[in-house]
Amino acid sequence: MHLKSHGRSGFLYITDNGRIAEVEFELGMNGLIFYLNSLTNWSLPTKQILTVDDKQKVRNDIINWATKTKNAIEFDD
């Protein structure tokens, strides 16, 4: 997991076996809001489609990361 912020928004980069998912976020009233609805592809390798299982794993990875780092989060779905 790598967090890159640009003011109130940014990206969380999640790596998995040589693949990278780029999840957009912004700072909301209750914590970081992650936009998983717009996440459809792995960024690397180029435009490889995320399966339902991959997307659930990304969601779980974000939840685990937030628990470890004590970040309040929510999702757009």
C-alpha positions as a printed Julia matrix, in Angstrom:
77×3 Matrix{Float64}:
   0.0     0.0     0.0
   1.26    3.42   -0.95
  -0.69    6.6    -0.23
  -0.1     9.65   -2.44
  -2.16   12.71   -1.57
  -2.66   15.94   -3.5
  -4.3    18.21   -0.95
  -7.74   16.83   -0.05
  -7.6    14.0    -2.59
  -5.17   11.46   -3.97
  -4.62    7.8    -4.7
  -3.96    4.66   -2.72
  -1.84    2.24   -4.73
  -2.37   -1.42   -3.88
   0.11   -4.02   -5.12
  -0.69   -7.69   -5.63
   1.64  -10.15   -7.41
   3.06   -7.55   -9.8
  -0.3    -5.87  -10.38
  -1.17   -2.37   -9.19
  -4.65   -1.01   -8.46
  -5.0     2.77   -8.26
  -7.88    3.69   -5.92
  -8.93    7.34   -5.84
  -9.81    8.94   -2.5
 -10.73   12.27   -0.99
 -10.95   13.61    2.52
 -14.55   13.56    3.72
 -16.26   14.67    6.93
 -15.79   11.25    8.59
 -12.47   10.19    7.09
 -11.09    9.12    3.74
 -13.68    8.27    1.08
 -12.48    5.57   -1.32
 -14.07    5.42   -4.77
 -14.29    1.72   -5.55
 -17.25    2.06   -7.95
 -14.99    3.67  -10.55
 -12.26    1.01  -10.1
 -12.6    -1.44  -13.0
  -9.03   -2.25  -14.08
  -5.61   -2.93  -12.69
  -3.35    0.0   -13.61
  -0.5    -2.41  -14.26
  -0.39   -4.6   -16.23
  -2.08   -2.22  -18.59
  -5.89   -2.3   -18.39
  -6.26   -5.82  -17.01
  -9.87   -6.1   -15.81
 -10.49   -6.53  -12.08
 -12.62   -9.56  -11.28
 -15.28   -9.44   -8.55
 -12.92  -11.42   -6.29
 -10.06   -8.99   -7.04
 -12.26   -6.02   -6.15
 -13.33   -7.66   -2.88
  -9.67   -8.35   -2.05
  -8.8    -4.69   -2.75
 -11.64   -3.64   -0.45
 -10.41   -5.98    2.31
  -6.83   -4.75    1.84
  -8.02   -1.15    2.31
  -9.95   -2.1     5.46
  -6.89   -3.91    6.87
  -4.65   -0.94    6.02
  -7.08    1.49    7.68
  -7.22   -0.66   10.81
  -3.42   -0.82   11.06
  -2.94    2.9    10.43
  -6.01    3.94   12.46
  -7.52    5.87    9.54
 -11.27    6.42    9.42
 -12.56    5.33    6.01
 -15.74    4.9     4.02
 -16.56    3.69    0.53
 -18.63    5.27   -2.21
 -20.92    2.25   -2.52
